Amino acid sequence: MTKYGFLGIGIMGKAMATNLLNAGFDVTVWNRTAAACRPLVELGAKQGKTAADVVAQSDITFAMVSDPEAAKALCFGKDGVLEGISEGKSYIDVSTVDADTSSDIYHAVKANGGRFLEAPVSGSKKPAEDGTLVFLCAGDQSLYEDAVDALDVMGKKSFYFPRMGQGAQMKLVINMIMGTMMTAFAEGLCLGDKIGLEKTDILDVIGQGAITCPMFQLKGPLMMEENFAPAFPLKHMQKDMRLALLQGDACSQPLYTSSAANNAYLKARQDGRGDEDFSAVIKNL
């Protein structure tokens, strides 16, 4: 039986690792704050002492952390992933990072004899819990094929792109679109409220037209209840918007509306809303 590792037991990592355990997979977990692993250990997971320890014990190790800095620290730092990588070991980073970070990790893992796959996910807390994430993969194709059983447990669809870094690039494009859609949605709800329209009526009309989408139907009622429990923290959305804008700058692609949306998230972060759901951007409007 393939032995799996999972590093980073936050909102997403906990749900993903739980699905692997519930499907009967052999899983060893690690988190910087060790107490976060306790619910998974109660489900049958083993707990590693360090990230390197988990990688050394596992055939395929997944990681889900917050940003490029955290991904690099996890890989290159003391007791990190690279210290556990050797021939026959494989590493899959499902974090949202930039293409350069993914490429750096890929080359380092390969140099140590291992295999690497970038596989950022489209989806937040609920899809992670339901096992309906979408994986955007690039890197070692043989690892993609070997990991398909685990990916199928955690997600509903996986894509493999031929060039290293394209998984990261695709994720940033998708999140940039989503973040910009949310600011327009929030502005629409605010404008409607100011001119006397009921927010419930706005949602009902949206739901019958061409612009309906699951995000509006899910987030709209929560926003009206002022329920901003983090399914996808605002600080992470702003990080993704920033990385997408840098991606645009690198290829001289103007991103006018996304730049404006990023400013809205940046202001919300400055106002202390970073740990709330990204829909909390409406508070600043």
JOJOLIN-V23690 format. One record per backbone hydrogen bond with DSSP energy under -1.0 kcal/mol. CO is the residue of the C=O (numbers start at 1). NH is the residue of the N-H. If there is no record, write none. Layout:
# JOJOLIN-V23690
co=CO nh=NH
co=CO nh=NH
This chain:
# JOJOLIN-V23690
co=3 nh=59
co=3 nh=60
co=4 nh=28
co=5 nh=62
co=6 nh=30
co=7 nh=64
co=10 nh=14
co=12 nh=16
co=13 nh=17
co=14 nh=18
co=15 nh=19
co=16 nh=20
co=17 nh=21
co=18 nh=22
co=19 nh=23
co=20 nh=25
co=21 nh=24
co=26 nh=4
co=27 nh=46
co=28 nh=6
co=29 nh=48
co=30 nh=8
co=33 nh=36
co=34 nh=37
co=35 nh=38
co=37 nh=41
co=38 nh=42
co=40 nh=45
co=41 nh=44
co=46 nh=29
co=50 nh=54
co=51 nh=55
co=52 nh=56
co=53 nh=57
co=54 nh=58
co=59 nh=90
co=60 nh=5
co=61 nh=92
co=62 nh=7
co=63 nh=94
co=67 nh=71
co=68 nh=72
co=69 nh=73
co=70 nh=74
co=71 nh=75
co=72 nh=76
co=73 nh=77
co=74 nh=81
co=75 nh=82
co=77 nh=80
co=79 nh=52
co=81 nh=84
co=81 nh=85
co=86 nh=89
co=89 nh=115
co=90 nh=61
co=91 nh=117
co=92 nh=63
co=93 nh=119
co=98 nh=102
co=99 nh=103
co=100 nh=104
co=101 nh=105
co=102 nh=106
co=103 nh=107
co=104 nh=108
co=105 nh=109
co=106 nh=110
co=107 nh=111
co=108 nh=112
co=109 nh=114
co=110 nh=113
co=115 nh=91
co=116 nh=140
co=117 nh=93
co=118 nh=138
co=120 nh=136
co=122 nh=134
co=124 nh=128
co=125 nh=129
co=126 nh=130
co=127 nh=132
co=133 nh=156
co=133 nh=157
co=134 nh=122
co=135 nh=159
co=137 nh=161
co=138 nh=118
co=140 nh=144
co=141 nh=145
co=142 nh=146
co=143 nh=147
co=147 nh=151
co=148 nh=152
co=149 nh=153
co=150 nh=154
co=151 nh=155
co=154 nh=133
co=157 nh=135
co=159 nh=137
co=163 nh=166
co=165 nh=169
co=166 nh=170
co=167 nh=171
co=168 nh=172
co=169 nh=173
co=170 nh=174
co=171 nh=175
co=172 nh=176
co=173 nh=177
co=174 nh=178
co=175 nh=179
co=176 nh=180
co=177 nh=181
co=178 nh=182
co=179 nh=183
co=180 nh=184
co=181 nh=185
co=182 nh=186
co=183 nh=187
co=184 nh=188
co=185 nh=189
co=186 nh=190
co=187 nh=191
co=188 nh=192
co=189 nh=193
co=190 nh=194
co=191 nh=195
co=192 nh=197
co=193 nh=196
co=198 nh=202
co=199 nh=203
co=200 nh=204
co=201 nh=205
co=202 nh=206
co=203 nh=207
co=205 nh=208
co=206 nh=209
co=209 nh=212
co=213 nh=217
co=214 nh=218
co=215 nh=219
co=216 nh=220
co=219 nh=223
co=220 nh=224
co=221 nh=225
co=222 nh=227
co=228 nh=277
co=232 nh=278
co=233 nh=237
co=234 nh=238
co=235 nh=239
co=236 nh=240
co=237 nh=241
co=238 nh=242
co=239 nh=243
co=240 nh=244
co=241 nh=245
co=242 nh=246
co=243 nh=247
co=244 nh=248
co=245 nh=249
co=246 nh=250
co=248 nh=253
co=249 nh=252
co=255 nh=259
co=256 nh=260
co=257 nh=261
co=258 nh=262
co=259 nh=263
co=260 nh=264
co=261 nh=265
co=262 nh=266
co=263 nh=267
co=264 nh=268
co=265 nh=269
co=266 nh=270
co=267 nh=271
co=268 nh=273
co=269 nh=272
co=273 nh=276
co=274 nh=235
co=276 nh=234
co=277 nh=280
co=278 nh=281
co=279 nh=282
co=280 nh=283
co=281 nh=284
co=282 nh=285
